[in-house]
Amino acid sequence: MSPVTRRTAVNLLTLLGAWWLARYLSFWITVALIPISNRLIYEGDAGVVIMHFWLALPLALMAAVAAPVVLLLSDMKRKGILVAILAGLFVYSQFSRAAHEWTTARDTFDRLGAVIEDVTPALACAVAGVYWSRRGHRIRSPEKT
Protein backbone atom coordinates (compact mmCIF):
# COMPACT_ATOMS: atom_id res chain seq x y z
CA MET A 1 0.00 0.00 0.00
CA SER A 2 1.49 3.33 -1.01
CA PRO A 3 1.76 6.18 1.54
CA VAL A 4 -0.86 8.29 -0.25
CA THR A 5 -3.38 5.47 -0.18
CA ARG A 6 -2.61 4.72 3.46
CA ARG A 7 -3.13 8.37 4.40
CA THR A 8 -6.43 8.42 2.52
CA ALA A 9 -7.56 5.28 4.33
CA VAL A 10 -6.60 6.75 7.71
CA ASN A 11 -8.51 9.95 6.98
CA LEU A 12 -11.55 8.01 5.78
CA LEU A 13 -11.55 5.80 8.87
CA THR A 14 -11.15 8.87 11.08
CA LEU A 15 -14.16 10.46 9.40
CA LEU A 16 -16.30 7.35 9.76
CA GLY A 17 -15.24 6.87 13.37
CA ALA A 18 -15.99 10.46 14.32
CA TRP A 19 -19.38 10.28 12.59
CA TRP A 20 -20.30 7.01 14.30
CA LEU A 21 -19.10 8.18 17.71
CA ALA A 22 -21.04 11.43 17.37
CA ARG A 23 -24.23 9.50 16.55
CA TYR A 24 -23.62 7.08 19.42
CA LEU A 25 -22.92 9.77 22.02
CA SER A 26 -25.86 11.87 20.84
CA PHE A 27 -28.13 8.93 21.68
CA TRP A 28 -26.89 8.95 25.27
CA ILE A 29 -27.27 12.73 25.49
CA THR A 30 -30.84 12.30 24.27
CA VAL A 31 -31.43 9.69 26.97
CA ALA A 32 -29.96 12.02 29.60
CA LEU A 33 -32.28 14.83 28.44
CA ILE A 34 -35.46 12.73 28.71
CA PRO A 35 -36.45 14.19 32.12
CA ILE A 36 -36.24 17.69 30.66
CA SER A 37 -37.88 16.73 27.37
CA ASN A 38 -40.85 15.16 29.13
CA ARG A 39 -41.63 18.41 30.90
CA LEU A 40 -41.50 20.66 27.85
CA ILE A 41 -44.77 21.74 26.28
CA TYR A 42 -44.79 22.98 22.68
CA GLU A 43 -47.81 24.98 21.61
CA GLY A 44 -48.76 26.13 18.17
CA ASP A 45 -46.87 26.08 14.92
CA ALA A 46 -43.78 27.77 16.34
CA GLY A 47 -43.73 25.14 19.09
CA VAL A 48 -43.58 22.37 16.50
CA VAL A 49 -40.52 23.95 14.90
CA ILE A 50 -38.88 24.55 18.31
CA MET A 51 -39.58 20.93 19.28
CA HIS A 52 -37.81 19.64 16.20
CA PHE A 53 -34.87 21.93 16.90
CA TRP A 54 -34.73 20.62 20.50
CA LEU A 55 -34.75 17.04 19.20
CA ALA A 56 -31.85 17.85 16.85
CA LEU A 57 -29.77 19.55 19.54
CA PRO A 58 -27.88 16.47 20.91
CA LEU A 59 -26.73 15.34 17.46
CA ALA A 60 -25.90 18.92 16.48
CA LEU A 61 -23.78 19.28 19.60
CA MET A 62 -21.88 16.08 18.86
CA ALA A 63 -21.49 17.04 15.20
CA ALA A 64 -19.99 20.35 16.28
CA VAL A 65 -17.51 18.43 18.45
CA ALA A 66 -16.73 15.86 15.75
CA ALA A 67 -15.58 18.43 13.18
CA PRO A 68 -12.66 19.86 15.22
CA VAL A 69 -11.65 16.35 16.28
CA VAL A 70 -11.41 15.26 12.65
CA LEU A 71 -9.46 18.40 11.78
CA LEU A 72 -7.03 17.83 14.62
CA LEU A 73 -6.46 14.17 13.77
CA SER A 74 -6.07 14.54 10.02
CA ASP A 75 -2.92 15.51 8.20
CA MET A 76 -4.46 16.68 4.94
CA LYS A 77 -3.59 20.08 3.54
CA ARG A 78 -7.13 20.80 2.34
CA LYS A 79 -9.12 20.09 5.47
CA GLY A 80 -12.27 21.71 4.16
CA ILE A 81 -12.87 18.55 2.16
CA LEU A 82 -12.97 16.53 5.36
CA VAL A 83 -15.50 18.89 6.93
CA ALA A 84 -17.67 18.72 3.81
CA ILE A 85 -17.59 14.91 3.79
CA LEU A 86 -18.40 14.77 7.51
CA ALA A 87 -21.32 17.18 7.07
CA GLY A 88 -22.46 15.05 4.13
CA LEU A 89 -22.39 11.97 6.36
CA PHE A 90 -24.66 13.72 8.85
CA VAL A 91 -27.07 14.69 6.07
CA TYR A 92 -27.00 11.12 4.75
CA SER A 93 -27.68 9.63 8.17
CA GLN A 94 -30.73 11.82 8.63
CA PHE A 95 -32.09 11.34 5.10
CA SER A 96 -34.14 8.17 5.61
CA ARG A 97 -35.76 9.62 8.70
CA ALA A 98 -36.48 12.82 6.81
CA ALA A 99 -38.09 10.95 3.94
CA HIS A 100 -40.36 9.11 6.36
CA GLU A 101 -41.25 12.33 8.21
CA TRP A 102 -41.96 14.11 4.93
CA THR A 103 -44.44 11.48 3.78
CA THR A 104 -46.22 11.06 7.13
CA ALA A 105 -46.33 14.72 8.22
CA ARG A 106 -49.78 16.23 7.97
CA ASP A 107 -48.88 19.88 8.38
CA THR A 108 -46.47 22.24 6.66
CA PHE A 109 -44.88 23.11 10.00
CA ASP A 110 -44.27 19.42 10.71
CA ARG A 111 -42.42 19.17 7.42
CA LEU A 112 -40.49 22.37 8.14
CA GLY A 113 -39.56 21.04 11.56
CA ALA A 114 -38.42 17.74 10.08
CA VAL A 115 -36.16 19.59 7.64
CA ILE A 116 -34.76 21.69 10.48
CA GLU A 117 -34.14 18.57 12.55
CA ASP A 118 -32.32 16.92 9.67
CA VAL A 119 -30.18 19.84 8.53
CA THR A 120 -29.17 21.21 11.95
CA PRO A 121 -26.46 18.59 12.72
CA ALA A 122 -24.80 19.01 9.32
CA LEU A 123 -24.95 22.78 9.63
CA ALA A 124 -23.44 22.65 13.13
CA CYS A 125 -20.68 20.39 11.82
CA ALA A 126 -19.91 22.71 8.92
CA VAL A 127 -19.91 25.87 11.06
CA ALA A 128 -17.69 24.32 13.74
CA GLY A 129 -15.34 22.90 11.13
CA VAL A 130 -14.96 26.19 9.27
CA TYR A 131 -14.48 28.12 12.51
CA TRP A 132 -11.93 25.64 13.81
CA SER A 133 -9.95 25.50 10.57
CA ARG A 134 -9.75 29.29 10.35
CA ARG A 135 -8.87 29.55 14.03
CA GLY A 136 -6.18 26.91 13.60
CA HIS A 137 -4.58 28.81 10.71
CA ARG A 138 -4.36 31.97 12.80
CA ILE A 139 -2.69 30.14 15.67
CA ARG A 140 -0.16 28.25 13.54
CA SER A 141 0.90 31.08 11.26
CA PRO A 142 4.14 32.70 12.45
CA GLU A 143 3.94 36.39 13.10
CA LYS A 144 6.36 38.61 11.27
CA THR A 145 7.94 41.23 13.52
Summary of the structure (lengths in Angstrom):
residues: 145
radius of gyration: 18.0
end to end distance: 44.1
largest distance: 63.1
contacts: 413
relative contact order: 0.15
helix: 84%
strand: 0%
